[in-house]
Amino acid sequence: MTSEAPPFWWEEPDWRARVLSPVSWVYGVVAGRRMAHARREKIAAPVLCVGNLTVGGSGKTPTAIAMARAARRAGLKPGILSRGHGGGIAAEPHLVDRDHDSARHVGDEPLLLARHASVVVTPRRADGARLLLEKGCDFLIMDDGFQSARIHADLSLIVIDARRGLGNGHTIPGGPMRAPLNRQMGYADAVLVVGEGDSAAAVVRLASRAGKPVYAATLRTVKAKRLAGRDFLAFAGIGDPEKFFRTVSEAGGHVAQRRVFGDHHAFAEDDLAELAADARAKKLELVTTEKDAVRLATGSQAARDFVAGLEVVAVEMKFELASVPDRIIADTIEAYDVRRHGVSRAG
């Protein structure tokens, strides 16, 4: 099974994008109007939205984790709102329990996020926000939710991958854009460019012309030295699996074989048996992402046994300027103060 995003979305526009352009135009108009006319409920706490302009992986989860850490350094109790992609949670807000919840139930990303802050999973953002406030949280982070705009964000941080950028620039279904670029950028307050490359140049130009801050960061592999000199069968079921394969290679590991599964893939025992057999036959070690490992570790007994023998690659966000996360937290609080009281604490 391949990634859910068609590969042509991330290539130069071709006949497929052109054929779908009328549908993309309609989708873009509807999505843009939804953003313009959405009723955004105002929450009695600072709200930071960590979003992106396209579907697929851009680095939102490690960014949200970095923001939660910064909020805690500032003496705050952060709470994170998530839709729980890949999970089967009902509409009612659910406070993630790391010890008992599974990825099949709440999704893989919420389980990772719950290591750093309280996490509520629900499509009802406002209800989820109220539950986090009841649990004592005083700073809220929306993991995604930029386009849905169910609650008012005091600061919207757009995360964009420097290598992938906007893909072919077309709106769904002809490309990966969730809404027209100009419409989305009108609601963005800051941009974080992750990685190396120039594919985010158009977004950087728009942000700079509007006087919006642009930050830079890279994803750093935790304990990268462990991968050096080893031969791997690498597998991943995430939004941008190629980024993971590059990460292993850049850390000195040799990706001799790769397997791509759909984003948030629920691994069956047949998948695991096939991966193990391929690795044995070619004398390779198995390596996967932290998100995939979370799904396996909260799955069946066979999956838990399988993940125990894997090399798991964890990444964290490294900002070009170490002070950036603290500044974003401070800017969010300042915007909240202006919203609530008409004046910032700094003023």
TORMI-418594 format. One record per residue (C-alpha): chain; residue number from 0; x, y, z. Coordinates in Angstrom, 2 decimals, m for minus. Layout:
// TORMI-418594
PT   kolmar   lumza         u         v         w
PT        A     NUM         X         Y         Z
...
This chain:
// TORMI-418594
PT   kolmar   lumza         u         v         w
PT        A       0      0.00      0.00      0.00
PT        A       1      1.35      3.45     m0.90
PT        A       2      1.06      6.85      0.67
PT        A       3     m2.40      8.40      0.47
PT        A       4     m1.11     11.50     m1.34
PT        A       5     m0.64     10.75     m5.07
PT        A       6      3.02     11.13     m6.08
PT        A       7      2.14     13.57     m8.88
PT        A       8      1.06     16.09     m6.23
PT        A       9      4.73     16.57     m5.38
PT        A      10      5.99     16.90     m8.95
PT        A      11      5.80     19.65    m11.57
PT        A      12      2.18     20.18    m12.71
PT        A      13      1.29     17.65    m15.41
PT        A      14     m1.78     16.55    m17.36
PT        A      15     m3.38     15.03    m14.26
PT        A      16     m3.27     18.31    m12.38
PT        A      17     m4.60     20.13    m15.45
PT        A      18     m7.46     17.67    m15.99
PT        A      19     m8.47     18.04    m12.35
PT        A      20     m8.07     21.82    m12.29
PT        A      21    m11.83     22.60    m12.62
PT        A      22    m12.57     20.42     m9.59
PT        A      23     m9.59     21.91     m7.75
PT        A      24    m10.93     25.39     m8.47
PT        A      25    m14.33     24.52     m6.98
PT        A      26    m12.69     22.88     m3.96
PT        A      27    m10.51     25.95     m3.46
PT        A      28    m13.46     28.34     m3.62
PT        A      29    m15.43     26.30     m1.07
PT        A      30    m12.42     25.88      1.24
PT        A      31    m11.58     29.58      1.01
PT        A      32    m15.14     30.64      1.80
PT        A      33    m15.23     28.24      4.72
PT        A      34    m12.13     29.86      6.17
PT        A      35    m13.53     33.35      5.58
PT        A      36    m16.94     32.74      7.12
PT        A      37    m16.15     30.23      9.86
PT        A      38    m17.46     31.02     13.33
PT        A      39    m14.42     30.93     15.55
PT        A      40    m15.26     30.45     19.20
PT        A      41    m13.04     32.43     21.56
PT        A      42    m11.48     30.40     24.35
PT        A      43    m10.47     31.77     27.76
PT        A      44     m6.80     30.88     27.29
PT        A      45     m4.06     31.62     24.76
PT        A      46     m4.43     29.42     21.66
PT        A      47     m1.53     28.58     19.33
PT        A      48     m2.41     26.80     16.08
PT        A      49      0.32     24.67     14.49
PT        A      50     m0.89     24.05     10.96
PT        A      51      0.21     23.61      7.37
PT        A      52     m0.91     24.63      3.91
PT        A      53     m0.90     21.17      2.33
PT        A      54     m1.83     17.61      3.16
PT        A      55      0.95     15.24      4.16
PT        A      56      3.81     15.48      6.60
PT        A      57      5.51     18.82      7.16
PT        A      58      6.78     18.54     10.72
PT        A      59      3.70     19.65     12.67
PT        A      60      4.01     17.01     15.40
PT        A      61      7.64     17.76     16.41
PT        A      62      6.79     21.47     16.19
PT        A      63      3.84     21.04     18.55
PT        A      64      6.09     19.10     20.93
PT        A      65      8.68     21.90     20.83
PT        A      66      5.96     24.44     21.58
PT        A      67      4.66     22.38     24.51
PT        A      68      8.16     22.21     25.97
PT        A      69      8.57     25.97     25.58
PT        A      70      5.23     26.59     27.28
PT        A      71      6.29     24.44     30.21
PT        A      72      9.58     26.37     30.46
PT        A      73      7.48     29.52     30.74
PT        A      74      5.68     28.07     33.76
PT        A      75      2.52     27.23     31.85
PT        A      76      0.50     24.02     31.73
PT        A      77      0.00     23.34     28.01
PT        A      78     m2.79     21.25     26.57
PT        A      79     m2.95     19.97     23.00
PT        A      80     m6.01     19.58     20.78
PT        A      81     m5.89     16.85     18.13
PT        A      82     m8.34     15.23     15.75
PT        A      83     m6.61     11.89     16.25
PT        A      84     m6.01     11.01     12.59
PT        A      85     m5.87      7.26     12.16
PT        A      86     m7.81      6.60     15.34
PT        A      87    m11.39      5.56     15.90
PT        A      88    m12.38      8.02     18.60
PT        A      89    m15.99      9.22     18.75
PT        A      90    m17.00     12.88     18.58
PT        A      91    m17.02     13.34     22.36
PT        A      92    m13.75     14.84     23.67
PT        A      93    m11.39     12.20     25.00
PT        A      94     m8.44     12.90     27.30
PT        A      95     m5.61     10.67     26.11
PT        A      96     m4.37      8.10     28.62
PT        A      97     m0.86      7.02     27.64
PT        A      98     m1.04      3.89     29.76
PT        A      99     m4.29      2.50     28.41
PT        A     100     m5.17      4.09     25.06
PT        A     101     m4.06      2.54     21.78
PT        A     102     m3.19      4.17     18.47
PT        A     103     m6.14      2.35     16.92
PT        A     104     m8.37      4.20     19.41
PT        A     105     m6.88      7.72     19.59
PT        A     106     m4.32      7.81     16.74
PT        A     107     m0.52      7.65     16.80
PT        A     108      0.23     11.38     16.98
PT        A     109     m1.82     12.02     20.15
PT        A     110      0.09      9.25     21.94
PT        A     111      3.40     10.90     21.00
PT        A     112      2.11     14.33     22.01
PT        A     113      0.82     13.00     25.34
PT        A     114      4.41     12.42     26.45
PT        A     115      4.78     16.19     26.65
PT        A     116      1.36     17.63     27.55
PT        A     117     m2.26     16.78     28.23
PT        A     118     m3.95     15.85     24.94
PT        A     119     m7.63     15.82     24.04
PT        A     120     m8.78     14.07     20.87
PT        A     121    m12.00     15.27     19.25
PT        A     122    m13.29     16.82     16.02
PT        A     123    m15.16     19.29     18.27
PT        A     124    m12.32     21.69     18.96
PT        A     125    m14.25     24.04     21.25
PT        A     126    m15.53     21.18     23.42
PT        A     127    m12.01     19.77     23.58
PT        A     128    m10.61     23.15     24.59
PT        A     129    m13.09     23.42     27.44
PT        A     130    m12.12     19.96     28.69
PT        A     131     m8.44     20.93     28.71
PT        A     132     m9.28     24.08     30.68
PT        A     133    m11.21     21.95     33.18
PT        A     134     m8.07     19.82     33.59
PT        A     135     m6.08     22.91     34.55
PT        A     136     m4.39     23.73     31.24
PT        A     137     m3.71     27.43     30.69
PT        A     138     m2.14     27.41     27.21
PT        A     139     m3.67     25.51     24.29
PT        A     140     m1.93     24.18     21.19
PT        A     141     m3.99     23.08     18.19
PT        A     142     m2.19     20.34     16.29
PT        A     143     m3.58     21.12     12.83
PT        A     144     m7.01     22.75     12.54
PT        A     145     m5.75     25.81     10.67
PT        A     146     m8.29     25.49      7.86
PT        A     147    m11.24     24.24      9.95
PT        A     148    m11.07     27.33     12.20
PT        A     149    m13.55     26.08     14.83
PT        A     150    m11.91     28.12     17.56
PT        A     151    m10.07     31.44     17.47
PT        A     152     m6.30     31.08     17.31
PT        A     153     m4.32     33.90     18.88
PT        A     154     m1.35     32.92     16.73
PT        A     155     m1.29     30.62     13.71
PT        A     156      2.11     29.12     12.93
PT        A     157      2.38     27.57      9.47
PT        A     158      4.88     24.71      9.14
PT        A     159      6.23     24.01      5.65
PT        A     160      8.79     21.51      4.43
PT        A     161     11.63     23.26      2.58
PT        A     162     12.10     20.38      0.14
PT        A     163      8.46     19.59     m0.69
PT        A     164      7.06     23.09     m0.39
PT        A     165      3.61     23.39     m1.94
PT        A     166      4.06     20.45     m4.29
PT        A     167      2.59     21.24     m7.70
PT        A     168      0.74     24.21     m6.20
PT        A     169     m2.73     22.91     m7.10
PT        A     170     m5.60     22.55     m4.65
PT        A     171     m7.11     19.14     m3.80
PT        A     172     m7.74     16.88     m5.76
PT        A     173     m5.26     18.09     m8.38
PT        A     174     m2.59     18.82     m5.80
PT        A     175     m1.85     18.93     m2.07
PT        A     176     m3.04     22.48     m1.27
PT        A     177     m5.87     22.57      1.27
PT        A     178     m7.07     25.96      0.04
PT        A     179     m5.70     28.71     m2.25
PT        A     180     m2.35     30.03     m1.05
PT        A     181     m3.30     33.70     m0.76
PT        A     182     m6.43     32.88      1.21
PT        A     183     m4.53     30.67      3.65
PT        A     184     m1.67     33.13      4.12
PT        A     185     m4.19     35.79      5.07
PT        A     186     m4.81     33.86      8.29
PT        A     187     m1.19     32.93      9.03
PT        A     188      0.77     34.90     11.62
PT        A     189      4.19     33.26     11.25
PT        A     190      5.93     30.65      9.11
PT        A     191      8.35     27.90     10.13
PT        A     192     10.43     26.44      7.29
PT        A     193     11.70     22.95      8.14
PT        A     194     14.73     21.40      6.47
PT        A     195     16.88     22.46      3.54
PT        A     196     15.69     23.45      0.08
PT        A     197     14.06     26.33     m1.74
PT        A     198     10.58     24.93     m2.42
PT        A     199      9.07     27.13      0.30
PT        A     200     10.31     30.32     m1.39
PT        A     201      6.85     31.49     m2.50
PT        A     202      5.49     31.20      1.03
PT        A     203      8.52     32.96      2.50
PT        A     204      8.10     35.85      0.05
PT        A     205      4.41     36.27      0.85
PT        A     206      5.06     36.19      4.59
PT        A     207      7.97     38.62      4.37
PT        A     208      6.02     41.11      2.26
PT        A     209      3.24     41.04      4.84
PT        A     210      5.71     41.63      7.67
PT        A     211      5.13     38.19      9.18
PT        A     212      8.08     36.46     10.87
PT        A     213      9.72     33.53      9.11
PT        A     214     11.65     31.02     11.21
PT        A     215     13.90     28.12     10.22
PT        A     216     14.47     24.71     11.78
PT        A     217     15.66     21.22     10.98
PT        A     218     14.65     17.80     12.23
PT        A     219     17.46     16.27     14.25
PT        A     220     17.73     12.53     14.75
PT        A     221     17.92     11.55     18.41
PT        A     222     20.87      9.19     19.04
PT        A     223     21.83      9.27     15.35
PT        A     224     25.16      7.53     15.94
PT        A     225     23.32      4.26     16.59
PT        A     226     22.38      4.05     12.91
PT        A     227     25.83      4.55     11.40
PT        A     228     27.30      1.66      9.40
PT        A     229     24.23     m0.58      9.65
PT        A     230     22.23     m2.10      6.78
PT        A     231     18.47     m1.62      7.06
PT        A     232     15.12     m2.55      5.68
PT        A     233     13.36      0.72      6.43
PT        A     234      9.57      0.90      6.52
PT        A     235      7.15      3.72      7.26
PT        A     236      3.46      4.58      7.21
PT        A     237      3.65      8.36      7.56
PT        A     238      2.80     11.43      5.48
PT        A     239      6.29     11.81      3.97
PT        A     240      8.13      8.46      4.10
PT        A     241     10.94      9.71      1.84
PT        A     242     11.92     12.18      4.54
PT        A     243     12.34      9.27      6.96
PT        A     244     14.48      7.28      4.52
PT        A     245     16.70     10.35      4.01
PT        A     246     16.97     10.76      7.78
PT        A     247     18.32      7.22      8.18
PT        A     248     20.80      7.73      5.34
PT        A     249     21.97     11.11      6.65
PT        A     250     22.63      9.50     10.04
PT        A     251     25.00      7.03      8.37
PT        A     252     22.63      4.08      7.98
PT        A     253     22.39      2.20      4.68
PT        A     254     18.79      1.84      3.48
PT        A     255     19.16     m1.32      1.41
PT        A     256     15.41     m1.82      1.06
PT        A     257     12.39      0.36      1.74
PT        A     258      8.70     m0.32      2.25
PT        A     259      6.05      2.40      2.14
PT        A     260      2.64      2.01      3.80
PT        A     261     m0.26      4.44      3.89
PT        A     262     m0.26      7.25      6.43
PT        A     263     m1.40      5.96      9.86
PT        A     264     m1.36      2.40      8.48
PT        A     265     m2.74     m0.26     10.85
PT        A     266     m0.20     m3.07     10.53
PT        A     267     m1.64     m6.56     10.09
PT        A     268      0.23     m9.66     11.23
PT        A     269      0.82    m10.53      7.56
PT        A     270      2.63     m7.20      7.13
PT        A     271      4.89     m7.96     10.07
PT        A     272      5.62    m11.50      8.93
PT        A     273      6.53    m10.28      5.44
PT        A     274      8.82     m7.54      6.79
PT        A     275     10.57     m9.97      9.12
PT        A     276     11.01    m12.56      6.36
PT        A     277     12.43    m10.00      3.90
PT        A     278     14.87     m8.69      6.51
PT        A     279     16.06    m12.20      7.40
PT        A     280     16.47    m13.23      3.76
PT        A     281     18.67    m10.22      2.99
PT        A     282     20.38    m10.06      6.41
PT        A     283     19.05     m6.60      7.12
PT        A     284     17.94     m4.93     10.32
PT        A     285     14.49     m3.38     10.54
PT        A     286     14.10      0.34     11.22
PT        A     287     10.98      2.48     11.43
PT        A     288      9.64      5.81     12.66
PT        A     289      8.54      6.72     16.15
PT        A     290      4.95      7.12     14.93
PT        A     291      4.92      3.64     13.41
PT        A     292      6.47      2.22     16.57
PT        A     293      3.71      3.78     18.68
PT        A     294      1.05      2.08     16.55
PT        A     295      2.83     m1.25     16.88
PT        A     296      3.51     m0.91     20.61
PT        A     297     m0.19     m0.37     21.36
PT        A     298     m1.41     m3.08     18.99
PT        A     299     m1.68     m6.86     19.25
PT        A     300      0.74     m9.01     21.21
PT        A     301      2.39     m9.99     17.93
PT        A     302      2.87     m6.30     17.08
PT        A     303      4.31     m5.56     20.53
PT        A     304      6.74     m8.46     20.18
PT        A     305      7.68     m7.26     16.70
PT        A     306      8.42     m3.67     17.73
PT        A     307     10.70     m4.87     20.52
PT        A     308     13.20     m6.02     17.89
PT        A     309     13.17     m2.84     15.79
PT        A     310     15.45      0.15     15.60
PT        A     311     13.18      3.15     16.14
PT        A     312     14.19      6.57     14.83
PT        A     313     13.03      9.50     16.95
PT        A     314     13.43     13.09     15.77
PT        A     315     13.18     16.48     17.43
PT        A     316     12.98     20.02     16.12
PT        A     317     16.19     22.04     16.19
PT        A     318     15.57     25.73     15.59
PT        A     319     18.09     27.95     13.81
PT        A     320     17.66     30.34     16.75
PT        A     321     17.12     28.53     20.04
PT        A     322     14.95     31.37     21.34
PT        A     323     12.26     30.92     18.65
PT        A     324      9.89     28.59     20.56
PT        A     325      9.97     30.90     23.60
PT        A     326      9.26     33.89     21.37
PT        A     327      6.29     32.16     19.74
PT        A     328      4.82     31.34     23.15
PT        A     329      5.31     34.95     24.28
PT        A     330      3.76     36.32     21.07
PT        A     331      0.74     34.03     21.50
PT        A     332      0.22     35.23     25.07
PT        A     333      0.57     38.85     23.97
PT        A     334     m2.05     38.36     21.25
PT        A     335     m4.34     36.73     23.81
PT        A     336     m3.93     39.66     26.19
PT        A     337     m4.86     42.07     23.42
PT        A     338     m7.89     39.93     22.56
PT        A     339     m9.07     39.75     26.15
PT        A     340     m8.07     43.11     27.57
PT        A     341     m7.21     45.33     24.63
PT        A     342     m3.63     45.70     25.83
PT        A     343     m0.61     43.42     26.14
PT        A     344      1.30     42.76     29.34
PT        A     345      4.41     43.95     27.53
PT        A     346      2.69     47.26     26.82
